[in-house]
Amino acid sequence: MNRDLGAAAIILTAVLLMTIADAMIKAFMGDFGLWQLFLTRAPFALALLVGLAALLPARNWRLRSAWAALCDPWVSLRSVLIVLMYLFMYMSFPYLKLAVMGAAFFIAPIFTALMAALFLKDRVGLRGWLGVALGFIGVMVVSRPGTSVFHPAIFLPVIAGLCYSFAAVLTRAKLRQSNTLGVALSLNLILMVLSGLLVLGLNFAPPPAAWVEHSPFMLRPWAPMAGQDWAAIVVMAVLVCGITVLLALAYQVGRTVLVATLEYSYLIYAGVIGFVFLGEVLDGFSLLGMAILVTAGVLVVTRPGASASADDDTERATAEETPADPAASQP
């Protein structure tokens, strides 16, 4: 019980940091392009991750063993999938409220259950299939296709959730024993290289002005940054590192089913932070759809067999001091 309470506090803190990090990016999208934010954040995140490796005693945070993960093609593939997840998720920011984006993204456990059944032969069961059906109903309620409030951007976080699910299944199938630090470094290195190339391209071979006007967050060239902007970038890097450590710790300390369920607290945080700091107001249909999606996710992650399988993975990974869950090594 004490371990579960500790894991609950850890995951709730980690999810709060996630929400703050996403809200900061959403707040900055009017001034800077996404690739500039990634490029400036990545070096600070890399430096902080290496510094954490020197302080944390766990074997899966050792720098020497991180090199093997950096050279692992499965780790690189996972990093590419997470980059795609970020891309589709943040592409929706100019058009969707933070909580609505989160609601559509959190269909990911449903995709994960379906792919685990297909590729890993996991059993979905009646409760799992009920959760799958409710999940799609929830997305329909939130997006309301055919009405004036519908925006096609709602599909972007759904695709992001699909990318995350592929990364989740890949992590479980191939990366349960991978070095946590190496996985985190891989993602940030790929983000830094890709962002650097795109920033150079946008500055030296800019797209047509009409394209930039249509998608400024994705296509805006480099913009000058003041001291306060750099300070915010450092804060975002600290948040990234805090999320990495706390997610790993939560899945090692607590039961997987508990931690995965409490990740849905993102929707509560996003609703509050979006309202207080971003002026976003949710209507009744959005709240109803979010409630349906939370119910669907809980049904999927608590279905018979899922928690036992996941907790077996967690116990094995904890004994080996390696991450058991894909989120555990995701900055």
C-alpha positions as CSV (number, residue, x, y, z in Angstrom):
1,M,0.0,0.0,0.0
2,N,2.8,2.4,0.9
3,R,4.5,1.7,-2.4
4,D,1.3,2.4,-4.3
5,L,0.8,5.7,-2.4
6,G,4.3,6.6,-3.2
7,A,3.9,5.6,-6.9
8,A,0.6,7.6,-7.1
9,A,2.4,10.7,-5.7
10,I,5.2,10.3,-8.2
11,I,3.1,9.8,-11.3
12,L,0.8,12.6,-10.4
13,T,3.8,14.9,-10.1
14,A,5.2,13.6,-13.3
15,V,2.0,14.2,-15.2
16,L,1.7,17.7,-13.8
17,L,5.2,18.4,-15.1
18,M,4.1,17.0,-18.5
19,T,1.1,19.3,-18.6
20,I,3.2,22.4,-17.6
21,A,5.7,21.5,-20.3
22,D,3.0,21.2,-23.0
23,A,1.3,24.4,-21.8
24,M,4.6,26.3,-22.1
25,I,5.1,25.1,-25.7
26,K,1.5,26.1,-26.5
27,A,2.2,29.6,-24.9
28,F,5.3,30.0,-27.0
29,M,3.9,29.0,-30.3
30,G,2.9,32.5,-31.2
31,D,6.5,33.7,-31.0
32,F,8.7,30.8,-32.0
33,G,8.6,27.8,-34.3
34,L,8.4,24.3,-32.9
35,W,11.8,23.3,-34.3
36,Q,13.5,26.3,-32.7
37,L,12.0,25.3,-29.3
38,F,13.2,21.7,-29.8
39,L,16.7,22.8,-31.0
40,T,17.3,25.2,-28.1
41,R,15.9,22.8,-25.4
42,A,17.7,19.7,-26.5
43,P,21.3,20.7,-25.5
44,F,20.2,21.8,-22.0
45,A,18.2,18.5,-21.6
46,L,21.2,16.4,-22.7
47,A,23.5,18.2,-20.3
48,L,21.0,17.7,-17.4
49,L,20.5,14.0,-18.3
50,V,24.3,13.4,-18.2
51,G,24.5,15.3,-14.9
52,L,21.7,13.2,-13.5
53,A,23.5,10.1,-14.6
54,A,26.5,11.1,-12.4
55,L,24.1,11.5,-9.4
56,L,21.8,8.5,-9.7
57,P,23.2,5.2,-8.5
58,A,20.9,2.9,-10.6
59,R,22.7,0.7,-13.1
60,N,20.3,1.7,-15.9
61,W,21.6,5.3,-15.6
62,R,25.3,4.6,-16.1
63,L,27.0,6.4,-18.9
64,R,29.1,3.5,-20.0
65,S,26.1,1.2,-20.6
66,A,24.2,4.1,-22.3
67,W,26.4,3.8,-25.3
68,A,25.0,0.4,-26.2
69,A,21.5,1.8,-26.2
70,L,22.5,4.7,-28.4
71,C,23.8,2.2,-31.0
72,D,20.8,0.0,-30.8
73,P,18.6,0.4,-34.0
74,W,15.5,-0.5,-32.0
75,V,16.2,2.4,-29.6
76,S,16.6,4.7,-32.6
77,L,13.3,3.4,-34.1
78,R,11.6,4.1,-30.8
79,S,13.0,7.6,-30.8
80,V,11.8,8.3,-34.3
81,L,8.3,7.1,-33.3
82,I,8.3,9.4,-30.3
83,V,9.5,12.3,-32.5
84,L,6.5,11.6,-34.8
85,M,4.3,11.6,-31.7
86,Y,5.5,15.0,-30.7
87,L,5.2,16.3,-34.3
88,F,1.5,15.3,-34.7
89,M,0.6,16.3,-31.1
90,Y,2.1,19.8,-31.4
91,M,0.8,20.3,-34.9
92,S,-2.7,20.3,-33.3
93,F,-1.8,23.0,-30.7
94,P,-2.9,26.0,-32.8
95,Y,-6.3,24.5,-33.3
96,L,-7.2,22.5,-30.2
97,K,-7.5,23.3,-26.5
98,L,-4.9,21.6,-24.4
99,A,-7.4,19.3,-22.7
100,V,-9.1,18.4,-25.9
101,M,-5.7,17.5,-27.4
102,G,-5.0,15.4,-24.4
103,A,-8.4,13.6,-24.6
104,A,-7.8,12.6,-28.2
105,F,-4.2,11.6,-27.5
106,F,-5.2,9.3,-24.6
107,I,-6.9,6.9,-27.0
108,A,-3.3,5.6,-27.1
109,P,-3.9,2.8,-24.5
110,I,-6.6,1.5,-26.7
111,F,-4.3,1.3,-29.7
112,T,-1.7,-0.3,-27.5
113,A,-4.1,-3.0,-26.3
114,L,-5.1,-3.7,-29.9
115,M,-1.5,-3.9,-31.1
116,A,-0.4,-6.0,-28.1
117,A,-3.2,-8.4,-29.0
118,L,-2.1,-8.5,-32.6
119,F,1.7,-8.6,-32.2
120,L,2.3,-9.9,-28.7
121,K,-0.7,-12.2,-28.5
122,D,-2.1,-10.4,-25.4
123,R,-5.7,-11.2,-24.5
124,V,-8.1,-8.2,-24.9
125,G,-11.2,-9.8,-23.4
126,L,-14.7,-8.4,-23.1
127,R,-13.8,-5.5,-20.8
128,G,-11.0,-4.5,-23.2
129,W,-13.2,-4.6,-26.2
130,L,-15.8,-2.5,-24.3
131,G,-13.0,0.0,-23.6
132,V,-12.0,0.1,-27.2
133,A,-15.6,0.8,-28.3
134,L,-16.0,3.5,-25.6
135,G,-12.8,5.1,-26.6
136,F,-13.9,5.7,-30.2
137,I,-17.3,7.0,-28.9
138,G,-15.4,9.4,-26.6
139,V,-13.3,10.7,-29.5
140,M,-16.6,11.2,-31.5
141,V,-18.2,13.1,-28.6
142,V,-15.1,15.4,-28.2
143,S,-14.7,16.1,-31.9
144,R,-18.4,16.1,-32.9
145,P,-17.9,15.5,-36.7
146,G,-20.5,17.0,-38.9
147,T,-21.0,20.0,-36.6
148,S,-19.6,23.5,-36.7
149,V,-17.2,22.8,-33.8
150,F,-15.5,19.9,-35.6
151,H,-11.9,20.6,-36.7
152,P,-9.9,18.0,-38.7
153,A,-6.9,18.7,-36.3
154,I,-8.6,16.4,-33.8
155,F,-7.1,13.5,-35.8
156,L,-3.5,14.8,-35.2
157,P,-3.3,13.8,-31.5
158,V,-5.1,10.5,-32.4
159,I,-2.2,9.8,-34.8
160,A,0.2,10.9,-32.1
161,G,-1.4,8.4,-29.8
162,L,-1.0,5.7,-32.5
163,C,2.7,6.5,-32.8
164,Y,3.1,6.3,-29.0
165,S,1.4,2.9,-29.0
166,F,3.8,1.6,-31.6
167,A,6.6,2.8,-29.4
168,A,5.0,1.2,-26.4
169,V,4.7,-2.2,-28.1
170,L,8.2,-1.9,-29.4
171,T,9.6,-1.1,-26.0
172,R,7.8,-4.0,-24.4
173,A,8.9,-6.4,-27.2
174,K,12.5,-5.3,-27.7
175,L,13.7,-2.7,-25.1
176,R,12.7,-4.0,-21.7
177,Q,16.4,-4.3,-20.8
178,S,17.6,-1.1,-22.5
179,N,19.5,1.5,-20.5
180,T,17.1,4.3,-19.5
181,L,19.7,7.0,-19.9
182,G,20.7,5.7,-23.4
183,V,17.0,5.7,-24.5
184,A,16.5,9.3,-23.2
185,L,19.8,10.5,-24.8
186,S,18.8,8.9,-28.1
187,L,15.5,10.8,-28.3
188,N,17.1,14.1,-27.4
189,L,20.0,13.7,-29.9
190,I,17.6,12.8,-32.7
191,L,15.4,15.8,-31.8
192,M,18.4,18.1,-31.8
193,V,19.8,16.9,-35.1
194,L,16.4,16.9,-36.9
195,S,15.5,20.3,-35.4
196,G,18.8,21.7,-36.4
197,L,18.4,20.5,-40.0
198,L,14.9,21.9,-40.2
199,V,15.8,25.3,-38.7
200,L,18.7,25.6,-41.2
201,G,16.3,24.6,-44.1
202,L,13.6,27.0,-43.0
203,N,16.1,29.9,-42.8
204,F,18.2,29.3,-46.0
205,A,15.4,27.8,-48.1
206,P,12.2,29.2,-46.7
207,P,8.8,27.9,-47.8
208,P,6.3,30.2,-49.6
209,A,4.9,32.9,-47.4
210,A,1.4,31.5,-47.8
211,W,2.5,28.2,-46.3
212,V,4.2,29.9,-43.3
213,E,1.0,32.0,-42.7
214,H,-1.1,28.8,-42.7
215,S,1.2,26.8,-40.4
216,P,3.5,29.3,-38.6
217,F,4.2,27.0,-35.6
218,M,5.7,24.4,-37.9
219,L,7.3,26.6,-40.6
220,R,8.4,29.8,-38.9
221,P,12.1,30.5,-39.3
222,W,14.4,31.3,-36.5
223,A,13.3,34.2,-34.3
224,P,15.5,36.3,-32.0
225,M,15.3,35.2,-28.3
226,A,15.5,37.4,-25.3
227,G,17.0,36.5,-21.9
228,Q,13.6,35.5,-20.5
229,D,13.0,33.2,-23.5
230,W,16.3,31.4,-22.8
231,A,15.3,31.1,-19.1
232,A,12.0,29.5,-20.2
233,I,13.9,27.1,-22.4
234,V,16.1,26.0,-19.5
235,V,12.9,25.5,-17.4
236,M,11.5,23.3,-20.1
237,A,14.7,21.3,-20.2
238,V,14.5,20.8,-16.4
239,L,10.9,19.7,-16.8
240,V,11.9,17.1,-19.4
241,C,14.5,15.6,-17.2
242,G,12.2,15.6,-14.2
243,I,9.5,13.8,-16.2
244,T,12.1,11.2,-17.4
245,V,13.2,10.4,-13.9
246,L,9.8,10.4,-12.2
247,L,8.1,8.3,-14.9
248,A,10.9,5.7,-14.6
249,L,10.6,5.7,-10.8
250,A,6.7,5.5,-10.8
251,Y,6.7,2.4,-13.0
252,Q,9.4,0.8,-10.9
253,V,7.8,1.5,-7.5
254,G,4.1,1.0,-8.2
255,R,1.8,-1.4,-9.9
256,T,1.6,-0.7,-13.7
257,V,-2.2,-0.7,-13.7
258,L,-2.3,2.0,-11.0
259,V,0.3,4.2,-12.6
260,A,-1.2,3.9,-16.1
261,T,-4.6,4.8,-14.8
262,L,-3.4,7.9,-13.0
263,E,-1.8,9.1,-16.2
264,Y,-5.3,10.2,-17.1
265,S,-4.9,13.0,-14.5
266,Y,-3.3,14.9,-17.5
267,L,-6.9,15.7,-18.6
268,I,-7.7,17.4,-15.2
269,Y,-4.4,19.3,-15.1
270,A,-4.8,20.3,-18.8
271,G,-8.3,21.6,-18.1
272,V,-7.3,23.7,-15.1
273,I,-4.0,25.0,-16.6
274,G,-5.7,25.6,-20.0
275,F,-8.4,27.6,-18.3
276,V,-6.2,29.6,-15.8
277,F,-3.2,30.4,-18.0
278,L,-4.4,29.9,-21.6
279,G,-7.9,31.2,-21.4
280,E,-9.4,27.9,-22.7
281,V,-12.9,27.1,-21.7
282,L,-14.3,23.5,-22.2
283,D,-17.9,23.0,-23.0
284,G,-20.2,20.2,-21.7
285,F,-19.6,17.9,-24.7
286,S,-15.9,18.1,-24.3
287,L,-16.1,17.2,-20.6
288,L,-18.5,14.3,-21.4
289,G,-16.2,13.0,-24.1
290,M,-13.2,13.2,-21.8
291,A,-15.0,11.3,-19.1
292,I,-15.9,8.6,-21.6
293,L,-12.3,8.4,-22.7
294,V,-11.0,8.1,-19.1
295,T,-13.6,5.3,-18.5
296,A,-12.4,3.6,-21.7
297,G,-8.8,3.8,-20.8
298,V,-9.4,2.5,-17.3
299,L,-11.3,-0.5,-18.7
300,V,-8.5,-1.3,-21.1
301,V,-5.6,-1.0,-18.6
302,T,-7.5,-2.9,-15.9
303,R,-8.8,-5.7,-18.1
304,P,-8.1,-9.3,-16.8
305,G,-4.6,-10.4,-17.8
306,A,-3.3,-6.9,-18.7
307,S,-2.3,-5.9,-15.2
308,A,-0.8,-9.3,-14.5
309,S,1.3,-9.3,-17.7
310,A,2.4,-5.7,-17.2
311,D,3.3,-6.2,-13.5
312,D,5.3,-9.3,-14.4
313,D,7.3,-7.1,-16.8
314,T,7.6,-4.4,-14.1
315,E,8.9,-6.9,-11.5
316,R,11.4,-8.4,-14.0
317,A,12.6,-4.9,-15.1
318,T,12.9,-3.6,-11.5
319,A,15.0,-6.6,-10.6
320,E,17.3,-5.8,-13.5
321,E,17.2,-2.1,-12.8
322,T,15.7,-1.4,-16.3
323,P,12.6,0.5,-17.4
324,A,9.5,-1.7,-17.8
325,D,7.2,0.8,-19.4
326,P,7.7,2.8,-22.6
327,A,6.8,5.9,-20.8
328,A,9.5,5.3,-18.2
329,S,12.2,6.4,-20.6
330,Q,10.3,9.1,-22.4
331,P,11.4,12.7,-21.8
